[in-house]
Amino acid sequence: MHELALEQRRALGVRAPWHVGDVSWGLFQHEGREPEWDFRLWEDDGRVVAWSWLKRDRDALLEYDVHPEHLHLLDEILAEPDARGASAFDDDAETIATLARHGFTRPAGATHVNARELPDPPEPAPLRDGFRLRTVEPRDLAERVAIHREVWDPSRVTESSYADVMAAWPYRRSLDCVVEAPDGRFAAYVLVWPDDENAVGLFEPVGTRAEFRRRGLGTAVCTYALQRLYDEGMRQAIVLCVTDAACALYESVGFRRHATNLLYRR
């Protein structure tokens, strides 16, 4: 799955459906969910050219990736009888038509893909007195999990599952960026996943604790994350957004929308 994500990114750029960080974050953040997941791989001469990932929960979402030279596999992938949701880019008429043939016809949401080039490091954003920017240390596990669970409540992320995330490729502590408040708690964060082969970093996920919002901390930590990415050799950053507020934050730090992914249900 990682190898196909790398290949797709190399060929398709911003329109690649997956980043290697997406795969790792999805696999390792939810400890104990493995029995709920079904994976299928399609190989051509020992090389994975497509995969599907059915999440057997309330939403029954079917995630998938298909190499452009093997789009004939879409019908077989989308024929999964237990899937209730699947997605496609809004301008991908062929995939949308294939979704419709398999009953996926009801629009149920949109996710926007945003990118920013990094020819130079960005200027630091102002930070209020007493707050500081840094990256996560091993001793920070409990607090790092606490902010994530608070921002994304209800969340199934635990200290054990986040330890698995931290042990997974391509996670780096040097790209797990936080704003530390004067009382030592984390006020905002960005987890950045590197793709060294394609020099592209993914922001996933991003969050600010409710009590610390509207203080410029989201802007500060995103700008810091862009600086860290540049320092580690990345020359493009990508991030997804759903809400207007999140999309506006990313636009304010230089991201621009490149594609929209539509979710369809049946």
Secondary structure by P-SEA (a helix, b strand, c coil): caaaaaaaaacccccccccaaaaaaaccccccccccbbbbbbbccccccccccccccccccccccccccccccccccccccccccccccccaaaaaaaaaaaccccccbbbbbbbbbcccccccccccccbbbbbbcccaaaaaaaaaaaaaccccccaaaaaaaaaccccccccbbbbbccccccccbbbbbbcccccbbbcccccccccccccaaaaaaaaaaaaaaaaacccbbbbbbccaaaaaaaaaabbbbcbbbbbbcc
